[in-house]
Amino acid sequence: MTLVWAPGYNGITDPDAQTYIAAVEAADGQAIEGNVAYAVNDFVVGCKLDGIWDAIKASCILAGARTLSGALVPLKGTAPANTNFVSADYNRETGLKSDGTKALDSNRNNNVEPQNNRHLSVWVSESATASAFGGDIGLYTGAGSGNSYIGRSNALYNLGSSSPLVTGGTSAVTGFRGITRTLSTSFNYRAASSTSTIASTSVTPASGNIEVFRGGSGLNSNARLSFYSIGESIDLEQLDTRTTRLMNLISYSLASGLPDLSTMDIDAALYIGAGYRAGGTLS
């Protein structure tokens, strides 16, 4: 089956969004709902308006697509390599759930981005339950290396420094979590809608592919994630706003009986989508 997108069809105006949606539909073997496509277009356009699109070098929206194959189509960069995930692990609204043995290899090396110009982020639908160190995304090669990771429920972060563990934030955080470095002396992390700074001197980044649901060999997470991004330094608050908006619009789009997004006030749709994502209904 050949799927052809006409510019502007159903509000899908951005060429990068068109290309991504067409690739997802080809992987799914069928079209996705117009509202889901609209939510993706809104995200891409919004990131470009905010000036953060170019900083994203590798990313997957692990939600919205009809199948696991579609969810693993990259929004940007190379497709991740799948280790052990099956269709039953995937939920169109809340993303991909690991059991602690399943992971994605981003196929992007930790040393590609400049030492003081990098970011990692995830959108967490369900926080990991284990308390031991593991990674929702990153690379850990041992103390003294230029590790980069977002740890699991004990809220651990590192971004290109020699310190093996840096505690910050609150455990069991859901929603957006991100880290970014623009200075050699510190990096910022964001969780629970708040951005903080960690004093941490950068070192040469360790070599090895960044993984999702894993921070290194044996350091796995059993979280449920619906988005990840890797790339150069980025405004974490803006990326948080865009990814949270995307996830809420996907929730709205997949709820039955709601008006088409093209006819709906977008703020109302975001509010309703957030309610559905939190487990509520309109009944």
Rosetta blueprint (number, residue, H / E / L):
1 M L
2 T L
3 L L
4 V L
5 W L
6 A L
7 P L
8 G L
9 Y H
10 N H
11 G H
12 I L
13 T L
14 D L
15 P H
16 D H
17 A H
18 Q H
19 T H
20 Y H
21 I H
22 A H
23 A H
24 V H
25 E H
26 A H
27 A H
28 D H
29 G L
30 Q L
31 A L
32 I L
33 E L
34 G H
35 N H
36 V H
37 A H
38 Y H
39 A H
40 V H
41 N H
42 D H
43 F H
44 V H
45 V H
46 G H
47 C H
48 K H
49 L H
50 D H
51 G L
52 I L
53 W L
54 D L
55 A L
56 I E
57 K E
58 A E
59 S E
60 C E
61 I E
62 L L
63 A L
64 G L
65 A L
66 R L
67 T L
68 L H
69 S H
70 G H
71 A H
72 L L
73 V L
74 P L
75 L L
76 K E
77 G L
78 T L
79 A L
80 P L
81 A E
82 N E
83 T E
84 N L
85 F L
86 V L
87 S H
88 A H
89 D H
90 Y E
91 N E
92 R L
93 E L
94 T L
95 G E
96 L E
97 K E
98 S L
99 D L
100 G L
101 T L
102 K L
103 A E
104 L E
105 D E
106 S E
107 N E
108 R E
109 N E
110 N L
111 N L
112 V L
113 E L
114 P L
115 Q L
116 N L
117 N L
118 R E
119 H E
120 L E
121 S E
122 V E
123 W E
124 V E
125 S E
126 E E
127 S L
128 A L
129 T L
130 A L
131 S L
132 A L
133 F L
134 G L
135 G E
136 D E
137 I E
138 G E
139 L E
140 Y L
141 T L
142 G L
143 A L
144 G L
145 S L
146 G E
147 N E
148 S E
149 Y E
150 I E
151 G E
152 R L
153 S L
154 N L
155 A L
156 L E
157 Y E
158 N E
159 L E
160 G E
161 S E
162 S L
163 S L
164 P L
165 L L
166 V L
167 T E
168 G L
169 G L
170 T L
171 S L
172 A L
173 V L
174 T L
175 G E
176 F E
177 R E
178 G E
179 I E
180 T E
181 R E
182 T L
183 L L
184 S L
185 T L
186 S E
187 F E
188 N E
189 Y E
190 R E
191 A E
192 A L
193 S L
194 S E
195 T E
196 S E
197 T E
198 I E
199 A E
200 S L
201 T L
202 S E
203 V L
204 T L
205 P E
206 A L
207 S L
208 G L
209 N E
210 I E
211 E E
212 V E
213 F L
214 R E
215 G L
216 G L
217 S L
218 G L
219 L L
220 N E
221 S L
222 N L
223 A L
224 R E
225 L E
226 S E
227 F E
228 Y E
229 S E
230 I E
231 G E
232 E L
233 S L
234 I L
235 D L
236 L H
237 E H
238 Q H
239 L H
240 D H
241 T H
242 R H
243 T H
244 T H
245 R H
246 L H
247 M H
248 N H
249 L H
250 I H
251 S H
252 Y H
253 S H
254 L H
255 A L
256 S L
257 G L
258 L L
259 P L
260 D L
261 L H
262 S H
263 T H
264 M L
265 D L
266 I H
267 D H
268 A H
269 A H
270 L H
271 Y H
272 I H
273 G H
274 A H
275 G H
276 Y H
277 R H
278 A L
279 G L
280 G L
281 T L
282 L L
283 S L
